[in-house]
């Protein structure tokens, strides 16, 4: 019976993978032809108000935008193609086109990647996850297990990539579901996990919590760091958004998103039992397999704590001495966020595990493998194109066009709401990193042309991009749990729509317009 069920699950997963692959192939082929065609049409069409450089850039951005969405080639390759074409067509010199690839925000994320890799290589991430799952309050209650899985995903993904967190927590959730199936089988009740409500809910909680946790810190998910980079590049006179500032509103948004997701998912996919026999034993067995804390795990925790302390220190100093105090300025001069990240990441190569053998906490090979170079190239390309849109006047031209479409001078609530919803809808159809790269420069340029502070809309776009809960293609965590065969696409869409709508209307826009504006004084 078990073999038959496993075969059925495998067939279903295979069918889902084939459907997804077929859709992707059609999307890739469409983009491969449609992108260059649209770019050529823009290039040969006379457009009033554009300089020759901004006109060429608009044609290049048309190609880049379509290819970011349809992905006929990998997104990082498209990100390199944009600046390259800008040099070839004489928009800017090479030094200017590729300067953004040395942006400090890239090194902030690089340091975060190293710390995350150290946590994964040395098992600190699993120790944190199983530590939460093994707490006494969890027990064998399906509802509390549901909550604990979500909390573990959310907390880990605030510091580790959403994809890595989902990949780590996915087998844990599957193991718990198997424990439920075996417990019910022992009691004479045979269930099919593919149609079992609680299984669907637990899978969706695993995916959604990973995306929700990413809003906590600037390094939690790519859209956060992308928008901070755009603010530095396109609005250098705007107040600086510190790591601590982001964590304040990120924490509020994260908790609020999680509460909404938990309530919605539990109401839609409740368990039909009050206890899961064997769940505690399952968790306890895995905790025991982790053994005692290793030297590598302790070293990784030290590096992580050092980085976090350096990140939040300026915020604490600002509270004590005031944001304009000399001690705060001096600290920010020597330990900006990017340097704090690199200090924590590089510590892993210096903290020894075995002095005699010369073994350190993280090896060079592990570190290189841990850095998501494609993501860094995407950041660099996005920042480069966004910066060029600003310097050539293209973003101002687009901003004026959007201003006209909105009827002149709209209210800030409408302005922020439009861009937040646009970011959300686009992130449902394509990568949220690509969506942020496309909308970010336009939103900031439009905000400046309308006289609004660019910070609220930038933060709003970052938060909205993390609410891609409707489709498997929206985020890697969604795709991972969808491949399990336990999540019907209709259920993902239905639950995703509800959480998206409630989240963006009741959380994102109010947090941006009230909390962010209050903290930044804009």
C-alpha positions in Angstrom: 0.0 0.0 0.0 2.8 2.4 0.9 4.7 1.6 -2.3 1.5 2.3 -4.3 0.9 5.7 -2.6 4.6 6.6 -3.2 4.2 5.8 -6.9 1.1 7.9 -7.1 2.8 10.8 -5.4 5.7 10.5 -7.7 3.5 10.4 -10.8 1.6 13.5 -9.6 4.8 15.4 -8.8 6.2 14.4 -12.3 3.0 15.7 -14.0 3.2 19.0 -12.1 6.9 19.3 -13.0 6.1 18.7 -16.7 3.3 21.2 -16.7 5.6 23.8 -15.1 8.4 23.0 -17.6 6.0 23.3 -20.5 4.9 26.7 -19.4 8.5 27.9 -18.8 9.5 26.7 -22.3 6.7 28.7 -23.9 7.5 31.7 -21.8 11.2 31.5 -22.8 10.5 31.2 -26.5 8.0 34.0 -26.4 10.5 36.3 -24.6 13.4 35.4 -26.9 11.6 36.9 -29.9 9.3 39.4 -28.4 12.0 41.2 -26.3 14.3 42.2 -29.3 11.3 43.0 -31.4 9.9 45.5 -28.8 13.4 46.9 -28.2 13.8 47.6 -32.0 10.4 49.2 -32.2 11.2 51.6 -29.3 14.6 52.3 -30.8 13.2 53.3 -34.2 10.2 55.2 -32.9 10.6 59.0 -32.3 9.7 59.9 -28.7 9.3 63.5 -27.6 11.2 64.6 -24.5 14.0 62.0 -24.6 17.6 62.7 -25.2 19.5 60.4 -27.6 21.1 58.6 -24.7 17.8 58.2 -22.7 16.1 57.0 -25.9 18.7 54.3 -26.5 18.5 53.4 -22.8 14.7 53.0 -23.0 15.1 50.5 -25.9 17.7 48.6 -23.9 15.5 48.6 -20.8 12.6 47.3 -22.9 14.7 44.3 -23.8 16.1 43.8 -20.3 12.6 44.1 -18.7 11.0 41.6 -21.1 13.9 39.1 -20.6 13.9 39.5 -16.9 10.2 38.5 -16.9 10.3 35.7 -19.5 13.9 34.5 -18.8 15.0 33.2 -22.3 18.4 33.4 -20.7 19.3 33.3 -17.0 18.4 36.5 -15.2 22.0 37.3 -14.1 23.1 37.1 -17.8 20.4 39.6 -18.7 21.6 41.8 -15.9 25.1 41.8 -17.5 23.7 42.3 -21.0 22.0 45.6 -20.1 25.2 47.5 -19.1 27.1 45.9 -21.9 24.6 47.1 -24.5 24.7 50.6 -22.9 28.5 50.7 -23.7 28.1 49.3 -27.2 25.4 51.8 -28.1 27.2 54.7 -26.6 24.9 55.5 -23.7 27.7 55.8 -21.2 31.4 54.7 -21.0 32.3 51.3 -19.6 33.6 52.6 -16.3 30.2 54.3 -15.7 28.1 51.4 -16.9 29.7 48.8 -14.6 30.5 51.0 -11.5 27.4 49.7 -9.7 28.9 46.2 -9.5 31.2 47.6 -6.7 28.2 49.1 -4.8 28.6 48.6 -1.0 25.2 46.9 -0.9 26.6 44.0 -2.9 29.2 43.4 -0.3 26.6 43.6 2.4 24.8 40.7 0.8 28.1 38.9 0.1 28.9 38.9 3.9 25.4 37.7 4.6 25.8 34.9 2.1 29.1 33.8 3.9 27.4 33.8 7.3 24.4 31.9 5.9 26.7 29.3 4.3 28.6 28.8 7.5 25.3 28.2 9.3 24.2 25.6 6.7 27.6 23.8 6.4 28.1 23.5 10.1 24.4 22.6 10.9 23.6 25.7 13.0 20.5 26.3 10.9 19.1 22.8 11.6 20.0 23.1 15.3 17.9 26.4 15.5 15.0 24.9 13.6 14.8 21.6 15.6 15.4 23.6 18.8 12.2 25.5 18.1 10.3 22.4 17.1 11.4 20.5 20.3 10.2 23.2 22.8 7.8 21.8 25.4 4.9 24.0 24.4 4.8 22.4 20.9 4.3 18.8 22.1 2.2 16.7 19.7 -0.6 19.2 19.0 -1.2 19.7 15.3 -2.0 23.3 15.8 1.2 24.0 17.7 3.3 22.0 15.3 1.8 24.1 12.5 2.8 27.2 14.4 6.3 25.9 15.3 7.1 25.0 11.7 6.1 28.5 10.6 8.1 30.2 13.4 11.2 28.1 12.5 10.9 29.0 8.9 10.3 32.7 9.6 13.2 33.1 12.0 15.7 31.3 9.9 14.8 33.1 6.7 15.4 36.4 8.3 19.1 35.6 8.0 19.4 32.8 5.5 18.0 32.8 2.0 14.3 31.9 1.7 15.2 29.1 -0.7 17.8 27.5 1.6 15.4 27.7 4.5 12.5 26.1 2.5 14.8 23.3 1.4 15.9 22.7 5.0 12.4 22.8 6.5 10.6 20.9 3.6 11.8 17.4 4.7 11.0 18.1 8.3 7.4 19.0 7.4 7.2 15.9 5.2 8.5 13.7 8.1 5.8 15.1 10.4 3.1 14.4 7.8 4.3 10.8 7.4 4.1 10.5 11.2 0.5 11.6 11.0 -0.3 9.1 8.2 1.3 6.2 10.2 -0.5 7.2 13.4 -3.9 7.2 11.6 -3.1 4.0 9.8 -2.4 2.4 13.2 -5.8 3.5 14.4 -7.5 2.0 11.3 -7.9 5.2 9.3 -6.2 5.4 5.9 -5.6 8.9 4.6 -4.3 10.2 1.3 -1.9 13.0 2.0 -2.4 14.5 -1.4 -6.0 15.4 -0.5 -5.5 15.8 3.2 -6.2 19.4 4.3 -3.7 19.6 7.0 -0.9 18.4 4.7 -1.7 21.2 2.2 -1.8 23.8 5.0 1.5 22.6 6.5 3.2 22.8 3.1 1.8 26.3 2.5 2.9 27.5 5.9 6.4 26.2 5.2 6.6 28.2 2.0 4.8 31.4 3.1 6.7 31.7 6.4 10.0 31.5 4.5 9.0 34.5 2.4 7.5 36.4 5.4 10.7 36.0 7.4 12.7 37.6 4.6 11.2 41.0 5.4 12.9 41.2 8.8 16.4 42.4 7.7 17.9 44.0 4.7 19.7 40.7 3.9 16.6 38.6 4.4 15.6 38.6 0.8 17.0 40.3 -2.4 14.2 42.9 -2.9 15.2 44.5 0.4 18.8 45.1 -0.5 17.9 46.0 -4.1 15.6 48.8 -2.9 18.2 50.1 -0.4 20.8 50.1 -3.3 18.4 52.1 -5.5 17.9 54.6 -2.7 21.6 55.1 -2.3 22.1 55.4 -6.1 19.0 57.4 -7.1 18.2 59.5 -4.0 21.6 60.2 -2.2 20.1 63.2 -0.4 17.4 61.1 1.3 18.0 60.1 4.9 20.1 56.9 5.2 18.1 53.7 6.0 20.2 51.8 8.6 20.1 48.1 9.3 18.5 48.9 12.6 15.8 51.1 11.0 14.8 48.3 8.6 14.6 45.8 11.4 12.2 47.9 13.4 9.5 48.1 10.7 10.6 44.7 9.2 9.8 43.1 12.6 6.4 44.7 12.8 5.5 43.8 9.2 6.9 40.2 9.6 4.8 39.5 12.8 1.7 41.0 11.2 2.1 39.0 8.0 2.7 35.8 9.9 -0.4 36.3 12.1 -2.5 36.8 9.0 -1.0 33.8 7.2 -1.4 31.6 10.3 -5.1 32.5 10.8 -6.0 32.1 7.1 -4.2 28.8 6.6 -5.4 27.2 9.8 -9.0 28.1 9.1 -8.7 26.8 5.5 -6.7 23.7 6.3 -7.4 22.5 9.9 -6.3 19.2 11.3 -8.9 16.5 12.1 -7.0 15.1 15.1 -6.0 16.7 18.4 -2.7 14.8 18.8 -0.1 13.5 16.5 1.3 10.4 18.1 4.9 10.0 17.2 5.6 13.6 16.4 7.6 14.2 19.6 9.6 11.1 19.1 10.3 12.2 15.5 11.6 15.5 16.6 13.5 14.1 19.6 15.2 11.6 17.3 16.5 14.2 15.0 17.6 16.5 17.8 19.6 13.5 19.2 21.2 12.9 15.8 22.5 16.4 15.9 24.6 15.5 19.0 26.4 18.0 21.1 27.4 21.5 19.9 30.5 21.3 17.7 33.3 23.8 17.7 32.3 24.8 14.2 28.7 25.5 15.3 30.0 27.6 18.2 32.3 29.6 16.0 29.5 30.2 13.5 27.3 31.5 16.2 30.0 33.8 17.4 30.5 35.2 13.8 26.7 35.6 13.5 26.4 37.4 16.8 29.3 39.7 16.0 27.7 40.7 12.6 24.3 41.3 14.2 25.9 43.4 17.0 27.7 45.5 14.5 24.5 46.0 12.5 22.3 47.1 15.4 25.0 49.1 17.3 24.5 52.4 15.4 20.7 52.2 16.1 21.3 51.7 19.8 23.9 54.5 19.9 21.5 56.8 18.1 18.8 56.1 20.8 21.3 56.8 23.6 23.2 59.7 22.2 21.1 61.0 19.3 21.4 60.4 15.6 23.7 63.4 15.1 26.1 62.6 17.9 29.8 62.4 17.0 30.1 58.8 18.3 27.4 57.7 15.8 29.1 59.4 12.9 32.4 57.9 13.8 31.0 54.4 14.2 29.2 54.6 10.8 32.5 55.8 9.2 34.4 52.7 10.3 31.6 50.1 10.5 29.0 50.7 7.8 26.5 47.9 7.2 28.6 46.3 4.4 31.8 46.2 6.5 29.8 44.7 9.4 28.6 41.9 7.1 32.1 41.3 5.8 33.6 41.2 9.3 31.1 38.5 10.3 31.6 36.6 7.1 35.4 36.7 7.1 35.6 35.7 10.7 34.5 32.2 9.6 37.8 31.8 7.7 39.8 32.8 10.8 38.1 31.0 13.7 39.8 27.6 14.1 38.0 24.3 14.4 41.2 22.2 14.6 44.5 24.2 15.1 46.8 21.3 14.4 45.2 20.4 11.1 44.7 24.1 10.2 41.0 23.6 9.8 38.9 26.7 10.0 35.1 27.1 10.5 34.6 27.7 6.8 36.9 26.7 3.9 37.5 28.8 0.8 35.8 26.2 -1.4 32.7 26.2 0.9 32.7 30.0 0.9 32.9 30.4 -2.8 30.1 27.8 -3.2 28.0 29.7 -0.6 28.1 33.0 -2.4 25.2 33.3 -4.9 27.2 34.9 -7.6 24.2 35.1 -9.9 22.2 37.1 -7.3 25.1 39.5 -6.9 25.3 40.0 -10.7 21.6 40.6 -10.7 22.0 43.3 -8.0 24.9 44.9 -10.0 23.0 44.9 -13.2 19.8 46.2 -11.6 21.6 49.0 -9.8 23.5 49.8 -13.0 20.4 50.1 -15.1 18.5 52.0 -12.4 21.4 54.5 -12.0 21.6 55.1 -15.7 17.8 55.7 -15.9 18.4 58.4 -13.3 21.5 60.1 -14.8 20.1 60.1 -18.4 16.8 61.5 -17.3 14.8 58.5 -18.3 13.3 57.9 -14.9 12.2 61.5 -14.7 10.5 61.2 -18.1 8.8 58.0 -17.0 7.8 59.7 -13.7 6.2 62.6 -15.5 4.3 60.2 -17.7 3.0 58.3 -14.7 2.2 61.6 -12.9 0.1 62.6 -15.9 -1.7 59.2 -15.9 -2.5 59.7 -12.3 -4.2 63.0 -13.0 -1.4 65.4 -11.9 -0.5 65.3 -8.2 -2.1 62.2 -6.5 -2.2 61.7 -2.8 0.8 59.9 -1.3 -1.5 57.0 -0.2 -2.7 56.5 -3.8 0.9 56.8 -5.1 2.4 54.3 -2.7 -0.6 52.0 -3.1 -0.3 51.8 -6.9 3.4 50.9 -6.8 2.9 48.4 -4.0 0.1 46.6 -5.9 2.1 46.7 -9.1 5.1 45.1 -7.4 2.9 42.4 -5.9 1.2 41.6 -9.2 4.5 41.5 -11.1 6.2 39.3 -8.4 3.4 36.8 -8.8 4.2 36.4 -12.5 8.0 36.4 -12.3 11.0 36.5 -10.0 10.5 39.0 -7.2 14.1 40.2 -7.7 13.3 41.0 -11.3 10.1 42.7 -10.3 11.9 44.9 -7.9 14.6 45.8 -10.4 11.9 46.8 -12.9 9.7 48.9 -10.7 12.2 50.3 -8.1 13.9 52.9 -10.3 10.6 54.1 -11.8 9.0 54.4 -8.4 11.9 56.3 -6.9 12.2 58.6 -9.9 8.4 59.3 -9.9 8.5 60.0 -6.1 11.2 62.6 -6.6 9.4 64.2 -9.5 6.2 64.5 -7.4 8.0 65.9 -4.3 7.4 62.8 -2.2 10.1 61.1 -0.1 11.3 58.0 -2.0 11.8 56.0 1.2 8.2 54.9 1.9 7.5 53.7 -1.7 10.9 51.9 -1.8 10.2 50.0 1.4 6.6 49.4 0.2 7.9 47.8 -3.0 10.3 45.6 -1.1 7.6 44.4 1.3 5.0 43.9 -1.4 7.5 41.8 -3.5 7.7 39.3 -0.6 4.0 38.7 -0.7 4.1 36.5 -3.8 1.9 33.7 -2.4 -0.4 32.8 -5.3 1.7 30.9 -7.8 4.5 28.3 -7.7 6.6 30.5 -10.0 6.3 33.5 -7.6 9.1 32.4 -5.2 11.4 29.3 -4.8 9.7 28.3 -1.5 6.3 28.1 -3.3 7.9 25.9 -6.1 9.5 23.6 -3.5 6.3 22.8 -1.6 4.2 22.6 -4.8 6.5 19.9 -6.1 5.5 17.7 -3.1 2.2 17.0 -4.8 0.3 17.9 -1.6 -0.6 21.5 -2.7 -3.2 21.8 -5.5 -2.6 24.9 -7.5 -6.2 26.1 -6.8 -5.6 26.0 -3.1 -2.3 27.9 -3.4 -4.1 30.6 -5.5 -7.1 30.9 -3.2 -5.0 31.2 0.0 -2.5 33.4 -1.7 -5.1 35.9 -2.9 -6.6 36.2 0.6 -3.2 36.7 2.3 -2.0 39.1 -0.5 -5.0 41.3 -0.3 -5.2 41.5 3.5 -1.4 41.9 3.8 -1.0 44.7 1.3 -4.1 46.7 2.4 -3.9 46.3 6.2 -0.2 45.8 6.7 2.1 47.0 3.9 0.6 50.4 3.1 -0.1 51.4 6.7 3.4 50.3 7.9 5.0 52.2 5.0 2.9 55.4 5.5 2.9 55.5 9.3 5.8 53.6 10.8 8.4 54.1 8.1 7.6 57.8 7.7 7.7 58.2 11.5 11.0 56.5 12.0 12.7 58.2 9.0 11.1 61.6 9.7 10.0 62.0 6.1 
